[in-house]
Amino acid sequence: MDDAHDVDDAARLAGYIETWWSSVTDLTALLDELDEQDWTRPTDLAGWTVHDVAAHIAHLEKVLAGDGEEHAEIGDPPPAHVTSLFAHYTEIGVVNRRTHAPGAVVAEIRDATARRRAQLLADPPTDPAGAPAIVPGGVPWTWNTLLRNRPLDVWMHEQDVRRAVGRPGGLHTPGADHTVSYLAESFGYVVAKKAGAPAGTTAVLVVVGEDPVGVTVTEDGKGRRLDALPGRPTVVLEMDRETFIRLAGGRGSTAHELVRLEGDHELGQRIVAAMATTP
């Protein structure tokens, strides 16, 4: 890899770090505004209140800051919403903070993220394919995957809190722009694999305010992004930014009603139903 690529890689990783920090700042500022009742409100995430969402962020950020993995008994049988190993892992942080005061959880997030940011600025990662020393749960992520996922996770949870407490906003921040762009990359996979569209299908995703994304399903059943939009696509899905992130983030129990379809409506409905690509 030449020096130009080295610089580009390092700059991209640094950009993810700053977007994550911006998202953390936005989240903690929002949490500071909440009253005691707000912290008990249920979110779109099954079994989780606003307090649980904040506890989850505190858990992951403390692990990343080097405080070690946590352990807890989450129940036997586990709660109904714990349906995977990943959900079991994230529930640990929630259980361990169930009795913590809201202010203590926010302080924990601020402390852990400040330490983590200082670590990353003092010794910035430069190789996207390199292996971080710490990844929550020990999953085999590269630096690129880890740093790209953190702003998405934090910003999506900010939106979970906003919907729960009736404080809309934050849809045009660095974290929002990052997340929308990131999730749109999965559109081809959703169309081809999750919705099972046949070879030759062309689909266009229109998120208002964004460049449209066109994909086609290849003969080997893969969703390939098109350089130019097709003249007469099989199906077009149009929605606003919030509807898209709710659907792609698995928070779309009512969001599907806000999608405008053109072309093959049956296929379009299958794609909408399959759009979730992140928990």
Solvent accessible surface area in square Angstrom, and as a share of the most:
residue,aa,sasa,rsa
1,M,163,0.73
2,D,82,0.42
3,D,114,0.59
4,A,64,0.49
5,H,96,0.43
6,D,66,0.34
7,V,100,0.58
8,D,83,0.43
9,D,15,0.08
10,A,29,0.22
11,A,62,0.48
12,R,95,0.35
13,L,0,0.00
14,A,49,0.38
15,G,35,0.33
16,Y,26,0.10
17,I,4,0.02
18,E,74,0.33
19,T,21,0.12
20,W,8,0.03
21,W,67,0.23
22,S,31,0.20
23,S,1,0.01
24,V,4,0.02
25,T,69,0.40
26,D,43,0.22
27,L,1,0.00
28,T,4,0.02
29,A,48,0.37
30,L,4,0.02
31,L,3,0.02
32,D,84,0.44
33,E,98,0.44
34,L,18,0.09
35,D,81,0.42
36,E,144,0.65
37,Q,115,0.51
38,D,10,0.05
39,W,13,0.04
40,T,89,0.52
41,R,80,0.29
42,P,104,0.65
43,T,19,0.11
44,D,69,0.36
45,L,30,0.15
46,A,76,0.59
47,G,53,0.51
48,W,23,0.08
49,T,41,0.24
50,V,0,0.00
51,H,24,0.11
52,D,9,0.05
53,V,0,0.00
54,A,1,0.00
55,A,0,0.00
56,H,5,0.02
57,I,0,0.00
58,A,0,0.00
59,H,0,0.00
60,L,13,0.07
61,E,0,0.00
62,K,53,0.22
63,V,3,0.02
64,L,3,0.02
65,A,6,0.05
66,G,45,0.43
67,D,68,0.35
68,G,39,0.38
69,E,78,0.35
70,E,37,0.16
71,H,154,0.69
72,A,28,0.22
73,E,160,0.72
74,I,19,0.10
75,G,40,0.39
76,D,144,0.75
77,P,114,0.72
78,P,59,0.37
79,P,47,0.29
80,A,102,0.79
81,H,50,0.22
82,V,15,0.09
83,T,118,0.68
84,S,60,0.38
85,L,162,0.80
86,F,114,0.48
87,A,23,0.17
88,H,73,0.33
89,Y,38,0.15
90,T,6,0.03
91,E,3,0.01
92,I,17,0.09
93,G,0,0.00
94,V,1,0.00
95,V,41,0.24
96,N,53,0.27
97,R,6,0.02
98,R,127,0.46
99,T,131,0.76
100,H,72,0.32
101,A,62,0.48
102,P,41,0.26
103,G,52,0.50
104,A,52,0.40
105,V,0,0.00
106,V,7,0.04
107,A,59,0.45
108,E,32,0.14
109,I,0,0.00
110,R,103,0.38
111,D,75,0.39
112,A,0,0.00
113,T,1,0.00
114,A,49,0.38
115,R,80,0.29
116,R,20,0.07
117,R,64,0.23
118,A,59,0.46
119,Q,74,0.33
120,L,7,0.04
121,L,97,0.48
122,A,87,0.68
123,D,113,0.59
124,P,73,0.46
125,P,12,0.08
126,T,82,0.47
127,D,73,0.38
128,P,16,0.10
129,A,79,0.61
130,G,18,0.17
131,A,90,0.70
132,P,15,0.10
133,A,108,0.84
134,I,64,0.33
135,V,15,0.09
136,P,17,0.11
137,G,43,0.41
138,G,62,0.59
139,V,61,0.35
140,P,134,0.84
141,W,95,0.33
142,T,48,0.28
143,W,46,0.16
144,N,37,0.19
145,T,42,0.24
146,L,1,0.00
147,L,7,0.03
148,R,46,0.17
149,N,32,0.16
150,R,17,0.06
151,P,0,0.00
152,L,13,0.06
153,D,29,0.15
154,V,0,0.00
155,W,1,0.00
156,M,4,0.02
157,H,10,0.04
158,E,1,0.00
159,Q,4,0.02
160,D,0,0.00
161,V,0,0.00
162,R,42,0.15
163,R,56,0.21
164,A,23,0.18
165,V,21,0.12
166,G,58,0.55
167,R,92,0.34
168,P,119,0.75
169,G,27,0.26
170,G,20,0.19
171,L,38,0.19
172,H,148,0.66
173,T,30,0.18
174,P,75,0.47
175,G,0,0.00
176,A,0,0.00
177,D,71,0.37
178,H,29,0.13
179,T,0,0.00
180,V,4,0.02
181,S,67,0.43
182,Y,44,0.17
183,L,12,0.06
184,A,12,0.10
185,E,92,0.41
186,S,33,0.21
187,F,4,0.02
188,G,6,0.05
189,Y,120,0.46
190,V,4,0.02
191,V,0,0.00
192,A,9,0.07
193,K,110,0.46
194,K,86,0.36
195,A,10,0.08
196,G,45,0.44
197,A,6,0.05
198,P,88,0.56
199,A,49,0.38
200,G,58,0.55
201,T,7,0.04
202,T,26,0.15
203,A,0,0.00
204,V,7,0.04
205,L,2,0.01
206,V,34,0.19
207,V,5,0.03
208,V,87,0.50
209,G,79,0.76
210,E,59,0.26
211,D,122,0.63
212,P,54,0.34
213,V,9,0.05
214,G,2,0.02
215,V,3,0.02
216,T,17,0.10
217,V,5,0.03
218,T,35,0.20
219,E,160,0.72
220,D,98,0.51
221,G,25,0.24
222,K,121,0.51
223,G,27,0.26
224,R,130,0.47
225,R,126,0.46
226,L,38,0.19
227,D,159,0.82
228,A,76,0.59
229,L,91,0.45
230,P,32,0.20
231,G,80,0.77
232,R,230,0.84
233,P,35,0.22
234,T,50,0.29
235,V,0,0.00
236,V,22,0.13
237,L,0,0.00
238,E,44,0.20
239,M,5,0.02
240,D,70,0.36
241,R,20,0.07
242,E,55,0.25
243,T,3,0.02
244,F,3,0.01
245,I,0,0.00
246,R,36,0.13
247,L,10,0.05
248,A,3,0.02
249,G,1,0.01
250,G,46,0.44
251,R,7,0.02
252,G,18,0.18
253,S,96,0.62
254,T,73,0.42
255,A,0,0.00
256,H,89,0.40
257,E,125,0.56
258,L,110,0.55
259,V,21,0.12
260,R,126,0.46
261,L,26,0.13
262,E,76,0.34
263,G,54,0.52
264,D,59,0.31
265,H,97,0.43
266,E,100,0.45
267,L,5,0.02
268,G,0,0.00
269,Q,110,0.49
270,R,87,0.32
271,I,0,0.00
272,V,12,0.07
273,A,91,0.71
274,A,15,0.11
275,M,6,0.03
276,A,40,0.31
277,T,50,0.29
278,T,26,0.15
279,P,107,0.67
